[in-house]
Amino acid sequence: MKILTAEKYHFVAGGASRVFLETNRLLEKHGHQVIPFTGGYLKNFPSPYSRYFVPRFTIFSGEDEGRATVPQMAKAYADALYAFDVARSIGRLIAEQKPDVAHLHTILYQLSPSLITRLSRAGIPVVQTLHDFNLVCASRYLYTGGRICERCRGRRYHQALIQNCCNGNFLVSLMSFSAMTFHALFHLYPGRVDLFISPSRFLRTKMIAWGLSPKRIIHINHFLPSDGFSRTGGGSGDYFVFAGYLVRQKGIYTLLKAMTKIHDGRLLIAGRGPERAGVEAFIREHGLKNVELVGFLGQDAYADLLGKAKFVVFPSECYETFGMGILEAYLLGKPVVASDLGAYPELVRPNETGLLFEPGNADDLAGKIEALLRDDGWTEAMGRAARSVAVRDYNEDLHYRELMGVYERLTG
């Protein structure tokens, strides 16, 4: 089968791009011809299909080495509405490669629904894996002002401007509002996607509650190869880990408040983000000698860090659509402490693979952390159970069978 796959990045820029690349590898392993289509970035991995990629530049964040000029920023705004260069390039790809089905991941706003329009006109079935709430929310997170937000329900996208909810940047909020309004007005998105894949039951339920037909969205878990990420690391150090983007909605400050109550454990923070300076200031102001920032780590270094940790903490205060970090910890035989919110309760089995705590409650989080620090035997037993759950329920063979069922359903 010829499968066109689309994503903003052809390098690991986050969870969505990682799922995209792992899925491509899985499909190729089973003999399918995978034709990736992405933005053209300096960090992209090599691809025989890179001639189809469309040049893109960094506008508001450090995603790439290339910074956009003012004309390029204006083009990026226009591309978010409808990217004509994407339409031309995907049209050429369709004509030359003749894919049987298209599998999209994150395409807004760099690639835009122009991609879907061309695929639909060519009669190519389109499936999209959802990685966030961009289907219904301009900020993608259903979170603003330090709390969960659902003000955009009913296509009230102007709330993005009122709340300035896209990274607190009015230009980004304006772009997001304009794009979502334009796409809805001209029925560009999500109407032409044949089927959506949700990695969690929580996300599927939320999308249905916001108006998506239950017939148009199915639940298929994400996966990680059991012999891939887990091959690095081993042993147990004297620390536990927070790994993620340093923004408020990931609960980093609740975790730091919990650390003011913990004196025996040591926390290593792996990641980068706009709140790094605030995190450093909090550590200094509270004299947290038991907290260390180790920065952003490559995959091998990150796996080694987790492999020697006692457990991993996920204190998110926004709705998470899955939890690839939890799955990574499980594959390394590490239990987790996670907030009882979003998709996390689907992955964490209390007292079996980890512990859940009340979101935003530093006292409850501190209590759960101390419980794991006090009992190494219990912690290690939960880690072994977590590894078994990951291998059994989130393996690539199961994912492949379910994914092929989707493709065959769409192609007849």
KEKE-3310 file (N, C-alpha, C; in steps of 0.2 Angstrom, whole numbers, plus 5000, padded with zeros to 4 digits):
npx = (5004:5002:5006:5003:5010:5008:5015:5020:5034:5049:5058:5062:5052:5044:5030:5020:5027:5036:5028:5023:5035:5039:5027:5028:5040:5036:5026:5034:5042:5033:5032:5026:5024:5030:5026:5032:5026:5031:5034:5048:5062:5078:5083:5077:5076:5084:5076:5069:5059:5060:5060:5047:5044:5039:5046:5048:5048:5055:5044:5038:5045:5058:5060:5068:5083:5082:5077:5062:5059:5051:5043:5042:5035:5023:5019:5018:5007:4997:4998:4993:4980:4977:4988:4995:5007:5008:4997:5001:5012:5008:4999:5007:5014:5004:5000:5012:5016:5004:4996:4988:4981:4979:4987:4986:4995:4999:4995:4991:4998:5006:5005:4992:4974:4974:4981:4972:4961:4966:4969:4956:4950:4956:4951:4957:4957:4956:4964:4966:4977:4974:4983:4982:4970:4967:4957:4946:4950:4958:4970:4975:4976:4965:4966:4970:4975:4980:4971:4960:4950:4936:4930:4929:4919:4907:4912:4916:4928:4933:4936:4949:4956:4950:4955:4968:4975:4985:5000:5001:5003:4998:4999:5000:4988:4979:4982:4978:4965:4960:4963:4956:4943:4942:4944:4932:4922:4923:4922:4933:4940:4936:4929:4932:4940:4940:4941:4945:4958:4959:4970:4967:4953:4948:4950:4943:4930:4929:4930:4918:4909:4910:4904:4908:4904:4901:4904:4914:4926:4938:4946:4963:4977:4992:5009:5025:5040:5044:5057:5065:5066:5068:5080:5090:5098:5096:5097:5097:5096:5098:5087:5072:5062:5056:5051:5048:5040:5043:5032:5018:5006:5010:5011:5023:5026:5018:5024:5037:5033:5029:5041:5047:5042:5048:5062:5071:5072:5078:5076:5077:5075:5071:5071:5065:5059:5048:5046:5058:5067:5059:5057:5070:5072:5062:5068:5080:5075:5068:5078:5080:5090:5089:5084:5087:5091:5093:5092:5088:5088:5095:5088:5095:5102:5092:5085:5094:5095:5081:5082:5089:5083:5072:5058:5045:5038:5023:5015:5004:4992:4983:4972:4978:4981:4986:5000:5014:5026:5024:5022:5035:5042:5037:5041:5054:5053:5049:5039:5025:5021:5006:4995:4978:4970:4963:4969:4978:4973:4969:4980:4988:4988:4982:4992:4997:5004:5008:5005:4991:4987:4978:4975:4986:4987:4999:5002:4996:5003:5016:5014:5012:5024:5033:5029:5033:5046:5049:5048:5057:5055:5042:5041:5049:5043:5031:5036:5041:5028:5023:5031:5027:5014:5015:5022:5012:5000:5002:5010:5018:5014:5000:4996:4998:4990:4977:4978:4979:4967:4959:4964:4961:4947:4944:4949:4941)
npy = (4994:5011:5025:5041:5051:5065:5078:5092:5093:5085:5079:5076:5085:5085:5076:5073:5073:5063:5052:5052:5049:5036:5029:5029:5022:5010:5006:5005:4994:4984:4983:4993:5007:5022:5039:5053:5069:5085:5101:5111:5110:5115:5106:5094:5076:5066:5062:5053:5060:5073:5083:5087:5094:5108:5125:5131:5143:5148:5157:5162:5154:5144:5133:5130:5134:5144:5160:5170:5183:5199:5199:5185:5182:5188:5179:5167:5170:5171:5158:5150:5152:5147:5138:5140:5136:5123:5117:5116:5109:5097:5093:5090:5079:5070:5067:5061:5051:5044:5040:5028:5031:5044:5049:5060:5070:5082:5097:5110:5126:5127:5119:5119:5117:5116:5106:5095:5098:5096:5083:5077:5081:5073:5061:5054:5044:5051:5051:5056:5058:5064:5075:5085:5098:5105:5104:5110:5120:5136:5138:5126:5119:5119:5128:5142:5157:5151:5140:5127:5129:5131:5140:5142:5133:5129:5135:5148:5156:5169:5171:5167:5179:5188:5182:5181:5169:5161:5157:5169:5178:5191:5192:5178:5173:5181:5175:5162:5163:5169:5159:5148:5153:5156:5143:5136:5144:5142:5129:5121:5113:5104:5096:5089:5078:5061:5052:5052:5048:5045:5045:5042:5037:5048:5060:5057:5056:5070:5077:5072:5077:5091:5091:5083:5069:5053:5043:5047:5047:5036:5026:5023:5017:5026:5020:5013:5006:4991:4986:4997:5011:5007:5000:5007:5013:5008:5001:5010:5026:5040:5048:5056:5061:5075:5077:5087:5100:5117:5125:5133:5126:5113:5110:5113:5122:5118:5106:5111:5117:5107:5101:5109:5103:5091:5083:5072:5067:5068:5079:5079:5090:5089:5097:5111:5128:5142:5145:5143:5152:5157:5145:5143:5155:5152:5141:5146:5156:5148:5141:5127:5114:5102:5101:5100:5107:5100:5103:5102:5085:5074:5059:5047:5051:5055:5044:5036:5044:5043:5029:5027:5032:5033:5035:5043:5060:5067:5081:5088:5101:5104:5097:5082:5073:5061:5053:5051:5052:5045:5032:5030:5030:5018:5008:5008:5002:5010:5017:5029:5046:5054:5068:5067:5068:5072:5061:5054:5046:5034:5028:5026:5015:5015:5011:5000:5003:5015:5031:5042:5059:5074:5086:5101:5101:5103:5098:5085:5079:5080:5070:5058:5057:5055:5043:5034:5036:5031:5017:5007:4994:4992:5002:4998:4986:4991:4997:4986:4980:4991:4990:4978:4981:4991:4984:4974:4981:4992:4989:4988:4979:4977:4990:4991:4982:4988:5000:4996:4991:5003:5009:5000:5000:5013:5012:5003)
npz = (5000:4996:5006:5011:5022:5034:5042:5053:5055:5050:5060:5077:5086:5096:5105:5094:5082:5085:5086:5073:5065:5071:5067:5053:5052:5057:5047:5036:5040:5038:5025:5017:5006:5011:5011:5016:5020:5024:5032:5026:5035:5043:5052:5048:5045:5033:5018:5004:4998:5000:4991:4989:5001:5009:5011:5027:5041:5057:5068:5080:5090:5096:5085:5074:5066:5057:5056:5054:5042:5041:5029:5027:5039:5036:5026:5033:5041:5031:5025:5036:5035:5021:5013:4998:4992:4998:4993:4979:4979:4985:4976:4965:4971:4973:4959:4954:4963:4967:4980:4990:5002:5014:5029:5041:5053:5065:5057:5056:5060:5049:5038:5034:5029:5015:5011:5014:5006:4992:4993:4995:4983:4974:4977:4987:5002:5018:5034:5051:5064:5080:5091:5099:5105:5094:5085:5090:5098:5098:5105:5107:5119:5128:5138:5148:5156:5168:5171:5166:5151:5142:5133:5120:5115:5103:5092:5096:5092:5094:5107:5109:5106:5115:5127:5124:5122:5116:5120:5126:5117:5106:5092:5088:5094:5086:5073:5075:5078:5066:5057:5061:5061:5047:5041:5046:5041:5027:5026:5026:5036:5050:5040:5029:5032:5033:5043:5061:5072:5089:5102:5115:5126:5133:5125:5114:5119:5123:5111:5104:5113:5110:5098:5087:5076:5083:5074:5067:5073:5081:5094:5096:5104:5106:5103:5107:5102:5110:5110:5108:5114:5127:5127:5132:5147:5165:5181:5197:5202:5214:5213:5206:5192:5183:5167:5153:5144:5149:5155:5163:5163:5163:5176:5183:5193:5204:5207:5211:5222:5230:5232:5241:5253:5254:5259:5258:5245:5228:5215:5197:5184:5167:5152:5142:5140:5140:5154:5161:5167:5177:5184:5188:5196:5207:5213:5218:5226:5236:5241:5236:5237:5233:5220:5203:5187:5172:5159:5141:5134:5122:5114:5118:5130:5138:5139:5147:5158:5163:5165:5176:5186:5200:5199:5189:5187:5183:5183:5176:5173:5164:5151:5146:5131:5129:5134:5131:5138:5149:5144:5140:5152:5158:5149:5152:5164:5175:5188:5189:5195:5193:5188:5192:5179:5163:5150:5158:5169:5162:5158:5170:5183:5198:5212:5206:5194:5196:5204:5207:5209:5216:5204:5204:5218:5229:5242:5241:5231:5236:5246:5239:5232:5243:5248:5238:5239:5251:5251:5243:5238:5235:5225:5215:5212:5206:5195:5188:5185:5177:5166:5160:5157:5147:5137:5134:5131:5124:5112:5096:5087:5090:5088:5074:5068:5071:5065:5051:5050:5049:5038:5028:5029:5025:5012:5006)
capx = (5000:5006:5003:5005:5009:5009:5016:5024:5041:5052:5063:5058:5051:5039:5027:5017:5032:5039:5023:5023:5041:5038:5022:5031:5045:5032:5023:5039:5044:5028:5032:5022:5028:5028:5028:5031:5026:5031:5038:5055:5066:5085:5084:5074:5080:5085:5070:5069:5053:5061:5059:5040:5043:5038:5050:5045:5053:5053:5040:5038:5048:5065:5059:5073:5089:5080:5072:5058:5059:5044:5039:5040:5030:5017:5017:5016:5000:4993:4999:4989:4973:4977:4994:4995:5013:5007:4992:5004:5017:5004:4996:5013:5015:4998:5001:5018:5016:4998:4995:4981:4977:4983:4987:4989:4996:4998:4996:4989:4995:5011:5003:4985:4969:4975:4983:4966:4957:4969:4968:4949:4948:4959:4948:4961:4954:4960:4963:4970:4978:4974:4988:4980:4963:4967:4951:4941:4953:4963:4977:4977:4977:4959:4969:4972:4974:4981:4966:4956:4946:4932:4926:4928:4914:4902:4915:4917:4935:4935:4938:4956:4958:4948:4959:4975:4977:4990:5006:5001:5006:4992:4999:4999:4981:4976:4983:4974:4958:4959:4963:4950:4937:4942:4943:4925:4918:4923:4921:4940:4942:4938:4924:4935:4944:4936:4941:4950:4960:4960:4975:4964:4946:4946:4950:4937:4924:4929:4928:4911:4905:4911:4900:4911:4900:4905:4906:4920:4932:4939:4951:4968:4982:4999:5014:5032:5043:5047:5065:5068:5067:5069:5086:5095:5097:5096:5099:5092:5099:5095:5083:5067:5063:5051:5053:5043:5041:5043:5026:5014:5001:5013:5011:5030:5026:5015:5029:5042:5030:5029:5048:5048:5040:5052:5069:5076:5072:5081:5072:5080:5071:5074:5067:5066:5053:5048:5046:5064:5069:5054:5059:5077:5071:5059:5073:5084:5071:5066:5084:5079:5096:5087:5081:5092:5089:5098:5091:5085:5092:5094:5084:5099:5104:5086:5083:5099:5093:5076:5083:5093:5078:5067:5051:5045:5032:5019:5010:5000:4986:4979:4970:4983:4977:4988:5005:5020:5031:5022:5024:5042:5044:5034:5046:5060:5052:5048:5032:5025:5016:5003:4989:4972:4966:4964:4970:4982:4970:4968:4987:4991:4984:4984:4995:5000:5009:5010:5000:4988:4986:4974:4979:4987:4988:5006:5002:4994:5009:5022:5013:5013:5031:5036:5027:5037:5053:5050:5047:5060:5053:5035:5042:5052:5037:5026:5040:5040:5021:5022:5034:5023:5008:5017:5023:5006:4994:5004:5015:5018:5010:4993:4994:4998:4983:4972:4979:4978:4960:4957:4966:4957:4940:4943:4950:4937)
capy = (5000:5018:5029:5047:5053:5072:5081:5098:5092:5078:5078:5075:5091:5084:5070:5072:5072:5057:5047:5052:5045:5029:5026:5028:5016:5003:5004:5003:4988:4979:4982:4998:5013:5028:5045:5058:5076:5090:5107:5110:5113:5113:5100:5088:5070:5065:5058:5053:5063:5080:5088:5089:5097:5116:5128:5134:5146:5149:5163:5164:5150:5141:5127:5129:5139:5149:5165:5173:5190:5202:5196:5178:5181:5189:5173:5162:5171:5169:5150:5147:5152:5142:5138:5138:5132:5116:5114:5115:5103:5090:5091:5087:5073:5065:5065:5057:5045:5041:5037:5025:5034:5049:5049:5066:5071:5089:5101:5117:5130:5127:5116:5121:5112:5116:5099:5091:5100:5093:5075:5076:5082:5068:5055:5050:5044:5055:5050:5061:5056:5070:5075:5090:5100:5110:5103:5114:5126:5140:5138:5119:5115:5120:5130:5149:5161:5147:5136:5124:5134:5128:5146:5142:5129:5132:5139:5155:5157:5176:5170:5167:5186:5191:5179:5181:5163:5158:5159:5176:5183:5193:5190:5171:5173:5183:5171:5156:5165:5170:5153:5143:5156:5155:5136:5134:5148:5139:5121:5117:5109:5097:5093:5085:5072:5055:5048:5054:5043:5048:5041:5041:5038:5054:5064:5055:5059:5077:5079:5071:5082:5097:5091:5078:5063:5047:5039:5050:5046:5030:5026:5018:5020:5027:5015:5014:4999:4988:4985:5003:5016:5003:4997:5011:5014:5002:5002:5015:5031:5042:5054:5055:5065:5078:5078:5090:5107:5121:5129:5133:5121:5106:5109:5113:5126:5114:5101:5114:5119:5100:5100:5113:5099:5085:5084:5067:5065:5073:5080:5082:5093:5088:5100:5118:5131:5149:5146:5141:5158:5157:5139:5145:5159:5148:5136:5151:5159:5144:5137:5120:5111:5095:5101:5102:5108:5097:5105:5097:5080:5070:5053:5042:5054:5056:5037:5035:5048:5039:5022:5026:5036:5029:5035:5050:5064:5071:5085:5092:5104:5104:5090:5079:5069:5054:5053:5047:5052:5039:5026:5029:5028:5011:5004:5008:4999:5015:5019:5037:5049:5059:5071:5063:5073:5071:5054:5051:5040:5028:5025:5025:5010:5017:5006:4995:5005:5022:5034:5048:5065:5079:5092:5107:5100:5102:5093:5078:5077:5078:5064:5053:5056:5053:5036:5030:5037:5027:5010:5005:4987:4994:5006:4993:4981:4994:4998:4979:4980:4996:4988:4973:4984:4994:4979:4970:4985:4997:4987:4990:4974:4978:4996:4990:4979:4992:5005:4993:4991:5009:5010:4995:5002:5019:5011:4998)
capz = (5000:4996:5011:5012:5029:5034:5049:5052:5056:5049:5065:5083:5089:5102:5104:5088:5077:5086:5084:5065:5063:5073:5063:5047:5052:5058:5041:5031:5042:5036:5018:5014:5004:5015:5007:5020:5017:5030:5031:5025:5040:5043:5056:5045:5044:5026:5015:4997:4996:5003:4985:4990:5007:5008:5016:5033:5045:5064:5068:5087:5095:5093:5082:5069:5066:5052:5059:5048:5041:5041:5023:5029:5044:5033:5022:5037:5042:5025:5025:5041:5032:5016:5010:4991:4991:5000:4988:4973:4981:4987:4970:4961:4974:4971:4952:4953:4968:4967:4986:4991:5008:5017:5036:5044:5061:5066:5050:5058:5055:5044:5031:5033:5026:5008:5010:5014:5000:4987:4994:4994:4976:4971:4979:4992:5009:5023:5041:5055:5072:5084:5096:5104:5104:5089:5081:5093:5102:5095:5108:5106:5125:5132:5145:5148:5162:5173:5172:5160:5148:5136:5131:5112:5113:5099:5087:5098:5092:5096:5114:5108:5106:5122:5132:5122:5126:5113:5123:5128:5111:5103:5085:5088:5095:5080:5068:5077:5078:5059:5053:5063:5058:5040:5040:5048:5036:5020:5027:5024:5041:5049:5037:5023:5035:5033:5050:5066:5077:5095:5106:5122:5126:5135:5120:5109:5122:5123:5104:5103:5117:5106:5091:5082:5076:5085:5069:5063:5077:5084:5098:5095:5108:5103:5105:5107:5101:5116:5110:5106:5119:5133:5127:5136:5154:5169:5188:5200:5206:5221:5211:5202:5186:5179:5160:5149:5142:5155:5155:5169:5162:5164:5183:5186:5200:5209:5209:5215:5229:5233:5234:5248:5259:5253:5261:5257:5238:5224:5208:5191:5179:5160:5147:5141:5139:5142:5161:5164:5171:5183:5188:5192:5202:5212:5216:5222:5232:5241:5243:5235:5235:5231:5214:5198:5180:5168:5152:5136:5133:5117:5116:5122:5136:5141:5141:5152:5164:5166:5166:5182:5191:5204:5196:5185:5189:5177:5187:5172:5176:5158:5149:5141:5126:5130:5139:5128:5143:5154:5141:5140:5159:5159:5145:5156:5171:5180:5189:5188:5199:5188:5190:5190:5174:5156:5148:5163:5173:5157:5158:5177:5187:5205:5217:5202:5189:5199:5209:5205:5214:5214:5200:5207:5225:5231:5248:5239:5227:5240:5250:5234:5231:5249:5248:5234:5241:5257:5250:5236:5235:5232:5219:5210:5210:5202:5189:5184:5182:5172:5160:5158:5154:5141:5132:5132:5129:5119:5108:5089:5083:5091:5084:5067:5066:5072:5060:5045:5049:5047:5031:5024:5030:5021:5005:5003)
cpx = (5004:5002:5006:5004:5011:5010:5020:5031:5043:5058:5059:5058:5046:5035:5024:5022:5036:5034:5023:5029:5041:5033:5025:5036:5041:5029:5028:5041:5039:5027:5028:5026:5025:5030:5027:5030:5026:5034:5045:5059:5074:5087:5081:5078:5079:5078:5071:5064:5054:5060:5051:5039:5043:5042:5046:5050:5050:5050:5041:5042:5054:5064:5064:5078:5086:5075:5068:5059:5052:5040:5037:5035:5023:5014:5015:5009:4995:4993:4994:4982:4973:4984:4994:5001:5012:5002:4996:5009:5013:5001:5001:5014:5010:4999:5007:5018:5010:4996:4988:4977:4982:4982:4990:4990:4994:5000:4995:4995:5000:5009:4996:4980:4970:4977:4977:4962:4960:4968:4961:4947:4951:4956:4952:4958:4959:4959:4968:4971:4978:4979:4986:4972:4962:4961:4946:4943:4958:4970:4979:4976:4970:4962:4971:4971:4976:4976:4963:4951:4942:4927:4924:4922:4909:4905:4916:4924:4937:4937:4946:4959:4956:4953:4966:4978:4983:4997:5007:5003:5000:4993:4998:4991:4977:4976:4979:4967:4956:4958:4957:4944:4936:4940:4935:4921:4917:4923:4927:4942:4938:4934:4926:4939:4939:4935:4946:4951:4962:4965:4972:4956:4943:4945:4944:4931:4923:4927:4921:4907:4905:4908:4903:4906:4904:4907:4912:4926:4933:4945:4956:4974:4988:5003:5021:5035:5046:5054:5068:5070:5070:5076:5092:5094:5097:5099:5095:5097:5096:5090:5077:5066:5056:5054:5047:5045:5039:5038:5022:5009:5003:5013:5018:5030:5023:5020:5035:5039:5030:5036:5050:5046:5044:5059:5074:5076:5075:5078:5077:5075:5074:5069:5069:5060:5053:5048:5053:5067:5065:5056:5065:5076:5067:5064:5078:5081:5069:5072:5083:5086:5095:5084:5087:5089:5095:5097:5088:5090:5090:5091:5089:5100:5098:5084:5088:5097:5087:5077:5086:5088:5074:5060:5051:5038:5029:5013:5005:4994:4982:4977:4976:4979:4980:4994:5011:5025:5030:5024:5031:5045:5042:5039:5052:5059:5051:5041:5031:5020:5013:4997:4983:4967:4968:4964:4974:4979:4969:4975:4990:4986:4986:4987:4998:5005:5012:5005:4997:4987:4981:4978:4980:4988:4995:5006:5001:5000:5015:5021:5014:5020:5035:5035:5031:5044:5055:5051:5050:5057:5046:5036:5045:5047:5033:5030:5040:5033:5020:5025:5030:5017:5010:5018:5017:5001:4996:5010:5013:5014:5002:4991:4994:4992:4977:4972:4977:4970:4957:4958:4962:4949:4939:4944:4946:4940)
cpy = (5006:5022:5035:5049:5061:5074:5088:5097:5085:5077:5078:5082:5091:5077:5068:5070:5065:5051:5046:5048:5038:5026:5024:5022:5010:5001:5002:4996:4982:4979:4988:5003:5019:5034:5051:5065:5081:5097:5106:5114:5111:5107:5093:5082:5069:5061:5059:5057:5071:5085:5090:5094:5105:5120:5132:5137:5147:5156:5166:5160:5147:5134:5125:5134:5145:5154:5168:5180:5192:5199:5189:5177:5183:5183:5168:5163:5169:5161:5147:5147:5147:5143:5135:5134:5124:5113:5112:5109:5097:5088:5087:5080:5068:5063:5060:5051:5041:5037:5034:5028:5039:5049:5055:5066:5078:5093:5108:5120:5130:5124:5117:5116:5112:5109:5094:5092:5096:5085:5073:5076:5076:5061:5051:5050:5048:5053:5054:5058:5063:5069:5081:5092:5105:5110:5108:5120:5129:5139:5130:5115:5115:5123:5137:5152:5156:5142:5133:5129:5130:5134:5145:5137:5132:5136:5147:5156:5164:5176:5170:5174:5189:5188:5179:5175:5159:5160:5166:5181:5184:5191:5183:5170:5175:5178:5165:5157:5166:5164:5148:5146:5155:5148:5134:5138:5145:5132:5118:5112:5110:5093:5088:5079:5067:5052:5051:5048:5047:5043:5039:5041:5045:5059:5063:5057:5066:5080:5078:5076:5089:5097:5086:5072:5057:5043:5041:5049:5040:5031:5021:5021:5021:5021:5017:5006:4997:4987:4991:5008:5013:5000:5001:5012:5007:5004:5007:5020:5034:5048:5051:5061:5068:5079:5081:5097:5112:5126:5128:5127:5113:5105:5109:5117:5122:5108:5104:5116:5112:5099:5104:5109:5093:5086:5078:5065:5070:5073:5083:5084:5093:5092:5107:5121:5138:5150:5144:5146:5158:5151:5140:5149:5156:5144:5141:5154:5155:5139:5129:5117:5104:5095:5104:5102:5105:5099:5100:5092:5076:5063:5048:5044:5054:5049:5034:5038:5044:5032:5021:5030:5031:5029:5042:5053:5067:5075:5089:5095:5106:5097:5088:5074:5062:5054:5049:5047:5046:5033:5025:5027:5020:5007:5003:5005:5004:5017:5027:5039:5054:5062:5067:5068:5071:5063:5051:5045:5034:5025:5022:5020:5011:5010:5000:4997:5012:5025:5041:5053:5070:5085:5098:5107:5098:5097:5086:5075:5075:5072:5058:5052:5053:5045:5032:5030:5032:5020:5008:4999:4988:4997:5002:4988:4984:4996:4992:4979:4985:4993:4982:4976:4987:4989:4975:4974:4990:4995:4988:4985:4975:4985:4995:4987:4983:4998:5002:4992:4997:5010:5006:4997:5008:5017:5006:4991)
cpz = (5000:5001:5012:5019:5030:5041:5048:5051:5054:5053:5071:5086:5095:5101:5098:5083:5078:5084:5076:5063:5065:5069:5056:5047:5053:5051:5036:5033:5039:5028:5014:5011:5007:5012:5012:5017:5024:5027:5030:5030:5040:5046:5053:5044:5036:5024:5007:4994:4998:4997:4986:4996:5005:5013:5021:5037:5052:5064:5076:5092:5091:5090:5077:5069:5062:5055:5053:5048:5041:5035:5024:5034:5041:5029:5027:5040:5037:5024:5030:5039:5026:5012:5003:4989:4993:4995:4981:4974:4982:4980:4965:4964:4972:4964:4951:4957:4968:4974:4986:4997:5011:5025:5039:5051:5062:5059:5051:5062:5049:5038:5029:5029:5018:5006:5009:5008:4994:4987:4992:4987:4972:4973:4984:4999:5014:5030:5045:5062:5075:5090:5101:5103:5099:5084:5083:5096:5099:5098:5109:5113:5129:5139:5143:5155:5168:5175:5165:5158:5142:5133:5123:5110:5109:5094:5089:5098:5094:5103:5114:5109:5113:5127:5131:5124:5122:5115:5125:5123:5107:5095:5084:5089:5089:5074:5069:5076:5070:5056:5055:5061:5051:5038:5041:5043:5030:5020:5025:5030:5047:5044:5032:5026:5036:5040:5054:5070:5083:5099:5113:5121:5129:5130:5115:5113:5122:5116:5102:5107:5114:5099:5086:5082:5079:5080:5065:5067:5081:5089:5097:5099:5104:5106:5105:5106:5107:5116:5108:5111:5125:5133:5131:5143:5158:5176:5191:5204:5212:5219:5207:5197:5184:5172:5156:5147:5148:5154:5161:5169:5163:5172:5187:5192:5205:5211:5213:5222:5233:5236:5240:5254:5259:5255:5259:5249:5234:5217:5203:5186:5172:5156:5147:5140:5142:5150:5165:5168:5177:5187:5192:5197:5208:5216:5220:5228:5238:5243:5242:5232:5232:5224:5209:5191:5176:5160:5147:5134:5126:5119:5120:5129:5141:5144:5147:5158:5167:5168:5173:5188:5195:5201:5192:5187:5183:5181:5183:5175:5170:5156:5144:5137:5126:5135:5136:5134:5148:5151:5141:5146:5160:5155:5148:5163:5177:5182:5189:5194:5194:5191:5188:5185:5167:5154:5153:5166:5168:5157:5165:5181:5194:5209:5213:5197:5191:5203:5205:5210:5211:5210:5204:5215:5227:5237:5246:5235:5231:5244:5245:5233:5237:5250:5244:5236:5247:5256:5243:5234:5232:5225:5213:5207:5205:5195:5185:5181:5176:5165:5156:5154:5148:5136:5130:5129:5124:5114:5100:5085:5084:5087:5077:5064:5066:5066:5053:5044:5047:5040:5026:5024:5025:5013:5002:5002)
residu = (MET:LYS:ILE:LEU:THR:ALA:GLU:LYS:TYR:HIS:PHE:VAL:ALA:GLY:GLY:ALA:SER:ARG:VAL:PHE:LEU:GLU:THR:ASN:ARG:LEU:LEU:GLU:LYS:HIS:GLY:HIS:GLN:VAL:ILE:PRO:PHE:THR:GLY:GLY:TYR:LEU:LYS:ASN:PHE:PRO:SER:PRO:TYR:SER:ARG:TYR:PHE:VAL:PRO:ARG:PHE:THR:ILE:PHE:SER:GLY:GLU:ASP:GLU:GLY:ARG:ALA:THR:VAL:PRO:GLN:MET:ALA:LYS:ALA:TYR:ALA:ASP:ALA:LEU:TYR:ALA:PHE:ASP:VAL:ALA:ARG:SER:ILE:GLY:ARG:LEU:ILE:ALA:GLU:GLN:LYS:PRO:ASP:VAL:ALA:HIS:LEU:HIS:THR:ILE:LEU:TYR:GLN:LEU:SER:PRO:SER:LEU:ILE:THR:ARG:LEU:SER:ARG:ALA:GLY:ILE:PRO:VAL:VAL:GLN:THR:LEU:HIS:ASP:PHE:ASN:LEU:VAL:CYS:ALA:SER:ARG:TYR:LEU:TYR:THR:GLY:GLY:ARG:ILE:CYS:GLU:ARG:CYS:ARG:GLY:ARG:ARG:TYR:HIS:GLN:ALA:LEU:ILE:GLN:ASN:CYS:CYS:ASN:GLY:ASN:PHE:LEU:VAL:SER:LEU:MET:SER:PHE:SER:ALA:MET:THR:PHE:HIS:ALA:LEU:PHE:HIS:LEU:TYR:PRO:GLY:ARG:VAL:ASP:LEU:PHE:ILE:SER:PRO:SER:ARG:PHE:LEU:ARG:THR:LYS:MET:ILE:ALA:TRP:GLY:LEU:SER:PRO:LYS:ARG:ILE:ILE:HIS:ILE:ASN:HIS:PHE:LEU:PRO:SER:ASP:GLY:PHE:SER:ARG:THR:GLY:GLY:GLY:SER:GLY:ASP:TYR:PHE:VAL:PHE:ALA:GLY:TYR:LEU:VAL:ARG:GLN:LYS:GLY:ILE:TYR:THR:LEU:LEU:LYS:ALA:MET:THR:LYS:ILE:HIS:ASP:GLY:ARG:LEU:LEU:ILE:ALA:GLY:ARG:GLY:PRO:GLU:ARG:ALA:GLY:VAL:GLU:ALA:PHE:ILE:ARG:GLU:HIS:GLY:LEU:LYS:ASN:VAL:GLU:LEU:VAL:GLY:PHE:LEU:GLY:GLN:ASP:ALA:TYR:ALA:ASP:LEU:LEU:GLY:LYS:ALA:LYS:PHE:VAL:VAL:PHE:PRO:SER:GLU:CYS:TYR:GLU:THR:PHE:GLY:MET:GLY:ILE:LEU:GLU:ALA:TYR:LEU:LEU:GLY:LYS:PRO:VAL:VAL:ALA:SER:ASP:LEU:GLY:ALA:TYR:PRO:GLU:LEU:VAL:ARG:PRO:ASN:GLU:THR:GLY:LEU:LEU:PHE:GLU:PRO:GLY:ASN:ALA:ASP:ASP:LEU:ALA:GLY:LYS:ILE:GLU:ALA:LEU:LEU:ARG:ASP:ASP:GLY:TRP:THR:GLU:ALA:MET:GLY:ARG:ALA:ALA:ARG:SER:VAL:ALA:VAL:ARG:ASP:TYR:ASN:GLU:ASP:LEU:HIS:TYR:ARG:GLU:LEU:MET:GLY:VAL:TYR:GLU:ARG:LEU:THR:GLY)
# end
